[in-house]
Amino acid sequence: MKTRPLTLLLAALLAAASARAADDLPQLKPYLAQPGWLTPIAPLRIADHTWQVGAAGITALLIKTEAGAVLIDGGMPQAAELLLANIRKLGLQPGDVKLILNTHAHADHAGPLAAVKRATGATLVANAESAALMARGGTHDIHFGDDIAYPPVQADRLIQDGELIQLGAITFTPTFTPGHTPGSTSWTWTDTQGGKPLRIAYVDSLSAPGYQLVGNLGYPHIVEAYTGSIARIRTLPCDLLLTPHPDQSGWNYADTANPHPQPMSCRAYADEAEANLKSRLQSKQ
Protein backbone atom coordinates (compact mmCIF):
# COMPACT_ATOMS: atom_id res chain seq x y z
CA MET A 1 0.00 0.00 0.00
CA LYS A 2 2.86 2.38 0.77
CA THR A 3 4.29 1.98 -2.73
CA ARG A 4 1.15 3.19 -4.49
CA PRO A 5 1.84 6.96 -4.04
CA LEU A 6 5.38 6.42 -5.39
CA THR A 7 4.00 4.54 -8.40
CA LEU A 8 1.57 7.33 -9.10
CA LEU A 9 4.34 9.92 -8.78
CA LEU A 10 6.57 8.07 -11.26
CA ALA A 11 3.69 7.76 -13.71
CA ALA A 12 3.01 11.49 -13.42
CA LEU A 13 6.69 12.31 -14.03
CA LEU A 14 6.82 10.07 -17.10
CA ALA A 15 3.67 11.63 -18.50
CA ALA A 16 5.11 15.12 -17.98
CA ALA A 17 8.36 14.13 -19.65
CA SER A 18 6.47 12.69 -22.61
CA ALA A 19 4.45 15.87 -22.95
CA ARG A 20 7.62 17.99 -22.93
CA ALA A 21 9.21 15.71 -25.54
CA ALA A 22 6.16 16.10 -27.76
CA ASP A 23 6.54 19.87 -27.50
CA ASP A 24 10.30 19.84 -28.12
CA LEU A 25 10.57 17.40 -31.03
CA PRO A 26 8.98 18.68 -34.25
CA GLN A 27 7.05 16.38 -36.54
CA LEU A 28 8.52 15.65 -39.96
CA LYS A 29 7.16 18.01 -42.57
CA PRO A 30 5.19 16.37 -45.41
CA TYR A 31 6.80 16.61 -48.80
CA LEU A 32 4.16 18.37 -50.87
CA ALA A 33 4.70 17.83 -54.57
CA GLN A 34 3.57 20.16 -57.32
CA PRO A 35 0.42 18.81 -59.02
CA GLY A 36 2.20 18.01 -62.29
CA TRP A 37 4.67 15.80 -60.45
CA LEU A 38 1.81 13.39 -59.70
CA THR A 39 -0.21 13.73 -62.92
CA PRO A 40 -0.10 10.52 -64.98
CA ILE A 41 0.48 10.75 -68.72
CA ALA A 42 0.95 8.16 -71.45
CA PRO A 43 4.47 7.44 -72.72
CA LEU A 44 5.83 10.29 -74.84
CA ARG A 45 8.34 9.58 -77.59
CA ILE A 46 11.45 11.78 -77.38
CA ALA A 47 13.54 10.03 -80.05
CA ASP A 48 13.53 6.69 -81.87
CA HIS A 49 14.49 4.73 -78.74
CA THR A 50 13.98 7.26 -75.93
CA TRP A 51 10.64 7.76 -74.16
CA GLN A 52 9.33 9.88 -71.30
CA VAL A 53 7.46 7.42 -69.04
CA GLY A 54 7.01 9.43 -65.84
CA ALA A 55 4.48 11.99 -64.66
CA ALA A 56 3.64 15.18 -66.54
CA GLY A 57 5.97 17.39 -64.53
CA ILE A 58 8.92 15.11 -63.73
CA THR A 59 11.25 13.39 -66.19
CA ALA A 60 11.69 9.61 -66.13
CA LEU A 61 13.27 8.26 -69.30
CA LEU A 62 13.13 4.78 -70.77
CA ILE A 63 15.63 3.93 -73.49
CA LYS A 64 14.91 0.75 -75.45
CA THR A 65 17.74 -1.37 -76.87
CA GLU A 66 17.89 -4.82 -78.41
CA ALA A 67 19.42 -6.07 -75.13
CA GLY A 68 16.74 -4.61 -72.87
CA ALA A 69 15.81 -1.19 -71.53
CA VAL A 70 17.43 1.48 -69.38
CA LEU A 71 15.43 3.64 -66.96
CA ILE A 72 16.86 7.01 -65.91
CA ASP A 73 15.16 8.51 -62.83
CA GLY A 74 11.68 7.73 -61.60
CA GLY A 75 9.94 10.71 -60.01
CA MET A 76 8.05 10.80 -56.72
CA PRO A 77 7.68 7.66 -54.55
CA GLN A 78 4.05 7.37 -55.65
CA ALA A 79 5.09 6.97 -59.31
CA ALA A 80 6.23 3.34 -59.25
CA GLU A 81 2.99 1.87 -60.64
CA LEU A 82 2.77 4.60 -63.29
CA LEU A 83 6.29 3.76 -64.49
CA LEU A 84 5.58 0.03 -64.66
CA ALA A 85 2.28 0.62 -66.47
CA ASN A 86 3.95 2.87 -69.05
CA ILE A 87 6.73 0.33 -69.57
CA ARG A 88 4.06 -2.26 -70.39
CA LYS A 89 2.35 0.18 -72.77
CA LEU A 90 5.60 0.27 -74.74
CA GLY A 91 5.41 -3.49 -75.24
CA LEU A 92 7.91 -4.39 -72.53
CA GLN A 93 7.68 -6.31 -69.29
CA PRO A 94 9.25 -5.02 -66.07
CA GLY A 95 11.94 -7.67 -66.33
CA ASP A 96 13.07 -6.14 -69.63
CA VAL A 97 14.49 -3.17 -67.69
CA LYS A 98 18.13 -4.11 -67.15
CA LEU A 99 19.68 -0.89 -65.81
CA ILE A 100 18.47 1.99 -63.64
CA LEU A 101 20.48 5.22 -63.79
CA ASN A 102 19.81 8.48 -61.96
CA THR A 103 20.61 12.18 -61.94
CA HIS A 104 20.36 12.94 -58.22
CA ALA A 105 19.01 11.27 -55.12
CA HIS A 106 16.17 13.56 -54.03
CA ALA A 107 12.70 12.14 -53.43
CA ASP A 108 11.17 13.70 -56.54
CA HIS A 109 13.56 11.75 -58.79
CA ALA A 110 14.74 8.69 -56.83
CA GLY A 111 11.54 8.20 -54.83
CA PRO A 112 10.18 5.05 -56.56
CA LEU A 113 13.49 3.38 -57.41
CA ALA A 114 13.31 0.85 -54.57
CA ALA A 115 9.91 -0.40 -55.78
CA VAL A 116 10.95 -0.35 -59.44
CA LYS A 117 14.15 -2.23 -58.67
CA ARG A 118 12.17 -4.94 -56.85
CA ALA A 119 9.69 -5.23 -59.71
CA THR A 120 12.29 -5.34 -62.50
CA GLY A 121 15.38 -6.92 -60.94
CA ALA A 122 17.40 -4.22 -62.72
CA THR A 123 20.91 -3.17 -61.71
CA LEU A 124 20.93 0.25 -60.05
CA VAL A 125 23.94 2.30 -61.13
CA ALA A 126 25.09 5.44 -59.28
CA ASN A 127 28.16 7.30 -58.09
CA ALA A 128 29.24 6.97 -54.47
CA GLU A 129 27.66 10.25 -53.32
CA SER A 130 24.22 9.45 -54.74
CA ALA A 131 24.43 5.82 -53.61
CA ALA A 132 25.02 6.90 -50.01
CA LEU A 133 22.01 9.25 -50.06
CA MET A 134 19.74 6.66 -51.70
CA ALA A 135 20.79 4.05 -49.13
CA ARG A 136 19.62 6.50 -46.42
CA GLY A 137 16.35 7.07 -48.26
CA GLY A 138 17.18 10.74 -48.69
CA THR A 139 17.60 11.39 -44.95
CA HIS A 140 20.38 13.54 -43.48
CA ASP A 141 20.32 15.61 -46.65
CA ILE A 142 22.69 18.59 -46.57
CA HIS A 143 19.92 21.09 -47.27
CA PHE A 144 16.65 19.38 -46.32
CA GLY A 145 17.57 17.15 -43.39
CA ASP A 146 14.97 14.39 -43.11
CA ASP A 147 12.11 16.33 -44.71
CA ILE A 148 12.21 14.57 -48.09
CA ALA A 149 12.68 10.93 -47.10
CA TYR A 150 11.68 8.06 -49.38
CA PRO A 151 12.07 4.25 -49.38
CA PRO A 152 15.82 3.52 -49.27
CA VAL A 153 17.43 1.62 -52.11
CA GLN A 154 20.89 0.08 -52.48
CA ALA A 155 23.03 0.76 -55.55
CA ASP A 156 24.46 -2.36 -57.21
CA ARG A 157 27.24 -0.68 -59.17
CA LEU A 158 29.30 2.39 -58.33
CA ILE A 159 30.64 4.39 -61.26
CA GLN A 160 33.38 6.91 -61.87
CA ASP A 161 33.09 10.18 -63.75
CA GLY A 162 33.05 9.41 -67.47
CA GLU A 163 32.81 5.64 -67.03
CA LEU A 164 30.93 4.24 -70.03
CA ILE A 165 27.74 2.25 -69.43
CA GLN A 166 26.61 0.17 -72.39
CA LEU A 167 23.46 -1.81 -73.08
CA GLY A 168 22.95 -3.16 -76.56
CA ALA A 169 24.09 -0.63 -79.13
CA ILE A 170 23.64 2.45 -76.89
CA THR A 171 26.42 3.81 -74.69
CA PHE A 172 25.64 6.15 -71.80
CA THR A 173 28.28 8.55 -70.49
CA PRO A 174 27.97 9.99 -66.97
CA THR A 175 29.36 13.47 -66.37
CA PHE A 176 29.51 14.40 -62.70
CA THR A 177 27.90 17.82 -62.27
CA PRO A 178 27.73 18.40 -58.48
CA GLY A 179 26.02 21.41 -56.96
CA HIS A 180 22.32 20.67 -56.65
CA THR A 181 23.54 17.61 -54.76
CA PRO A 182 27.11 16.40 -54.23
CA GLY A 183 26.31 13.36 -56.40
CA SER A 184 24.49 15.12 -59.23
CA THR A 185 25.13 13.39 -62.55
CA SER A 186 24.29 14.34 -66.14
CA TRP A 187 23.96 11.66 -68.82
CA THR A 188 24.62 11.74 -72.56
CA TRP A 189 23.95 9.16 -75.27
CA THR A 190 23.33 9.04 -79.00
CA ASP A 191 19.91 8.01 -80.28
CA THR A 192 18.45 8.53 -83.75
CA GLN A 193 15.62 10.63 -85.13
CA GLY A 194 14.47 10.53 -88.72
CA GLY A 195 17.34 8.20 -89.51
CA LYS A 196 19.96 10.68 -88.29
CA PRO A 197 22.08 10.50 -85.11
CA LEU A 198 20.72 12.58 -82.22
CA ARG A 199 23.01 13.41 -79.30
CA ILE A 200 20.82 13.60 -76.19
CA ALA A 201 21.98 15.33 -73.02
CA TYR A 202 19.94 14.66 -69.88
CA VAL A 203 21.44 17.36 -67.68
CA ASP A 204 20.86 17.47 -63.95
CA SER A 205 19.32 20.41 -62.11
CA LEU A 206 21.45 23.50 -61.53
CA SER A 207 18.97 25.20 -59.21
CA ALA A 208 19.69 25.99 -55.55
CA PRO A 209 16.22 26.19 -53.93
CA GLY A 210 16.71 27.86 -50.57
CA TYR A 211 20.29 26.60 -50.32
CA GLN A 212 22.87 28.30 -48.13
CA LEU A 213 25.56 29.14 -50.65
CA VAL A 214 27.91 31.08 -48.36
CA GLY A 215 29.32 29.58 -45.16
CA ASN A 216 27.65 26.20 -45.65
CA LEU A 217 29.49 23.94 -43.21
CA GLY A 218 27.95 20.79 -44.70
CA TYR A 219 29.00 21.72 -48.24
CA PRO A 220 31.85 24.24 -47.95
CA HIS A 221 32.73 24.23 -51.66
CA ILE A 222 29.20 24.36 -53.01
CA VAL A 223 29.80 27.50 -55.11
CA GLU A 224 32.92 26.00 -56.68
CA ALA A 225 30.93 22.82 -57.40
CA TYR A 226 28.23 24.76 -59.23
CA THR A 227 30.79 26.82 -61.15
CA GLY A 228 32.69 23.76 -62.31
CA SER A 229 29.52 21.93 -63.31
CA ILE A 230 28.20 24.88 -65.29
CA ALA A 231 31.45 24.95 -67.26
CA ARG A 232 31.26 21.22 -67.96
CA ILE A 233 27.65 21.35 -69.14
CA ARG A 234 28.58 23.94 -71.79
CA THR A 235 30.87 21.34 -73.41
CA LEU A 236 28.47 18.36 -73.51
CA PRO A 237 27.40 16.80 -76.84
CA CYS A 238 23.91 18.24 -76.93
CA ASP A 239 21.60 18.18 -79.95
CA LEU A 240 18.63 17.76 -77.61
CA LEU A 241 18.50 18.89 -73.97
CA LEU A 242 16.36 17.22 -71.31
CA THR A 243 16.26 18.06 -67.60
CA PRO A 244 14.75 16.36 -64.51
CA HIS A 245 12.22 19.21 -64.25
CA PRO A 246 11.11 19.49 -67.88
CA ASP A 247 10.00 23.12 -67.73
CA GLN A 248 13.60 24.13 -66.98
CA SER A 249 14.58 23.14 -70.52
CA GLY A 250 11.45 24.21 -72.38
CA TRP A 251 9.48 20.94 -72.27
CA ASN A 252 5.78 20.45 -71.58
CA TYR A 253 5.15 16.69 -71.56
CA ALA A 254 1.41 17.14 -71.02
CA ASP A 255 1.04 18.85 -74.41
CA THR A 256 1.35 15.89 -76.76
CA ALA A 257 0.80 18.12 -79.81
CA ASN A 258 3.75 20.37 -78.93
CA PRO A 259 5.73 18.90 -76.02
CA HIS A 260 8.85 20.99 -76.64
CA PRO A 261 7.66 24.54 -77.33
CA GLN A 262 10.84 26.31 -76.22
CA PRO A 263 13.94 24.23 -77.03
CA MET A 264 17.08 25.18 -75.13
CA SER A 265 20.73 24.37 -75.74
CA CYS A 266 23.09 23.08 -73.06
CA ARG A 267 25.04 26.32 -73.33
CA ALA A 268 21.91 28.43 -72.77
CA TYR A 269 20.93 26.23 -69.81
CA ALA A 270 24.39 26.72 -68.30
CA ASP A 271 24.35 30.48 -68.98
CA GLU A 272 21.01 30.87 -67.22
CA ALA A 273 22.24 28.89 -64.23
CA GLU A 274 25.40 30.99 -64.04
CA ALA A 275 23.38 34.21 -64.07
CA ASN A 276 21.09 32.91 -61.31
CA LEU A 277 24.07 31.85 -59.21
CA LYS A 278 25.76 35.25 -59.56
CA SER A 279 22.52 37.01 -58.64
CA ARG A 280 22.14 34.87 -55.50
CA LEU A 281 25.73 35.55 -54.43
CA GLN A 282 25.45 39.29 -55.05
CA SER A 283 22.30 39.45 -52.92
CA LYS A 284 24.24 37.87 -50.05
CA GLN A 285 26.95 40.52 -50.29
N, C-alpha and C positions, 0 to 999 in steps of 0.2 A: 504493500500500500504506500510505503514511503517513497518508492521509486516513481510513482505515477506523476507527481509534479515535475520531476526532473525530465521524464520522457516528454511531457507536454512542452517544457521549456526548449528542449532540443528540437522538437518538431517546429516550434515557432521560429527558432533561429534559422533552421534550414529553409523554411518558407520565406523568411525575410531575405535570406541570401539569394534564393532563386529569383525573387522579385527584383532585387538589385541587378542581378546578372541579366535579366530580361531587359532592364532599362539600359544597361551599359553596352550590350552587344547588339549591334544593328543587324537587321535581317538582310539577306542578300537581295540586291535590287533585281527585278525581272529584266531580262534583255528584250526590249520591245523593238521588234523589227519593223521596218517600213513596209507598207502594204504590198508593194511590188515584190518584195523578197519572199513572199509566201503565196503569190498568185501563180497557179499552175498554167503552163502553156504547152502546146504540142511541140515536138522537136522542130528546130529551125535550122535549115541547112546554111552553113557558113561558106563551105567550099565542097569540093567533090567528096572528101572523106571526113570532113569536120562538121560537127553538129552542136548546136546549143541544146542541152537537154534539161536544164535547170528551170528555176522559176523566172518570171518575167523580168525581175529586177536584179538578179544575181547570176553571174556566169558560171556554168558548169559545162565543160566541153567533152564530147565523146568523139574520138578519132578512130575510124574503122580501118583495119588493115586485114590482109589475107591471113595473118597469124592471130587475129583476135583484136580486141579494142582496148583503147587507153582512155581513162577518165581523168580529167584535170579539174580539181575542185568539186564541191558538192552543193554548197549553199548552207542554209540553216539546218539545225538538227531535224526539223520536221520534214525535210525534203527527201528523205531516203526513199519512200514509196513512190514519189513522183519520178525520181531518177530511174528507178527500176522499171516503172511503167513505160517511161519514154524509151528506155533501152529496148524493151520488148516491141514497142511500136516501130522501131527501126529494123526489126527482123532478127534481133539478137536475143540470146538468153543471158541472164546474169553471169553465168559461168564463162561466157565469151569475153568478159572484161578481164584482161590479164594484168594490167598495170594501173595503179592509181597514183597520179602526181598531184602536186599542190603548189599554190603560190605562197600563201601564208596561213598560219595556224590559228586564226580567229574563228569564232563560232559561226559567223555568217558565211564562211567558206569551207571550213573543215568540220562543221557540225555533224553531218550525217556519215562521215567516212567510216566510223566504227561499224555502223549497221550495213553500209554498202560493202565493206570488206568481208563481213560475215556472210552476206548473201552471195557474193561473187567468188570468194576465195582468191581475189587478186592480190598481187604484191604491192604494198604501199611503199613508195619511194619518196624520200625527203632528205634534206640536209640535217646536220646534227642539231642546229638551233630549233628548227621547226619540229623535228622529231621529239625533242625534249618537251616542248610546249604541248604537242598533241598527246603525249603520254600522260601529261598532267590534266588533260581535258580542258586546256585553256586557263587553268588556275595559276595564281601567282604571276599574272601578266604584269609586265613592267608598267603599263599605263592604266590598266583596268582592274588590277587585283584579281578577285574571284568573281567579278560581276558578269562575266561572259563565259561561264563554264559550259561544257558540253561533254557528251560521253567520250572518255579517253580512248585512244587508239594507238597501237604500237606500230612504228615503222618497221618494215622488213629489210629495207636496204637503205644505207646511208650513202649519199653521193657527195662528190666534190664539185666545186665550181667548174663548169665547162665539161664535166664528164658526160659522154654521149650515152643516151638511152635509146635502144633500138627495138622496135617490134615490127616484124614484117619488113616492108620496104621503107618505112618512115623512121627517121632519126630525130629525136628530141634533144635539144641542147639547153641545159639549165644555165642561166646567168644569174649569179647571186646579186640581188639589188636591195640590200638592207636599208632600213630607215623606218618604214611603216611597222615592221617588226625586224628583230635581228636576223631572222631566217628568211626574210622575203626573197622569193625566187621568181624570175621571169623565164618564160619558155619560148623557144623558137623552133619551127619545123617547116618543111616545105611540102605543101599540098599541091593540088592542081585545080584550075578553074577554066572551063572552056578549052581544055586540052593544053593549057599553058601552065608552067610552074607558078605557084603562088607562095611567097615567103610570108608565113604567119608569125606574128609576134604577140604572144599573150603576156602582157607586161603588168607586173604587180602594182598595187596602189602606191602612190607617192604622197598621199594626203597625211596630215598629222592632226587628227581630230581631237582637240583639247590637250594635245601633248605638251609636256614641259620640255622645251627645246634648249633652254639655258639652265645650267646647274642641275641637270638630271643625274642624280647619283646612281640610279639603276642603269642608265644608258649614257655615260659621260660623253661619248663621241657620236651622239645621234646626228648632229649637224653635219659632221664629216661623212657619216654614213649616207645621208641623203645626197650630199653634194657629189660623192663618188658614184652613187647609183644613177643620178641624173645624167652624169657624163657618159656612163656606160650605155644607158638606154638610147642615147642619141646615135650610137654606132651600131645598133642591132639591125640585122637583115629584116626589113619591115615593109612588105608590100601591103599588108593588111594588119591593122592594130586592133587588138581586143584587150579588155581590161576586166578585172573581177567585178567592178561596178560598171555596167555597160554604158551608162550615161556619161561617164567620165571620158569615154572615147567616141562619143557621138552615136551610140547604138540605142535602139528602142526595140527590144525583142518582141514586145507585144504587138507591134505594127507589122504584120506579116507582109503587107504590100510594100512597105518601105522601112525595113528594119535598121537601115544604116543611113539616116538622113544627113548626118554631118560627119563624114569621114575625117579622121585625124591621123597625122603621121606620128611616128615615134619621136621625131625631133620636136614637133609642136607640143606633144604631150610632156616631154621633158622641159621645154621652155616654159610652159605654163606652171609646172611644178616648181621650177626654179624661181619664177616671179613670186609665187605664193610663199615660198620659203623665205625669200628676202623680205617680203612685206611683214611676215610674222616676226622675224628677227629685228627689223627696224622698229616695230611697235613695242618690243621689249626694251629697246634702248631709250 
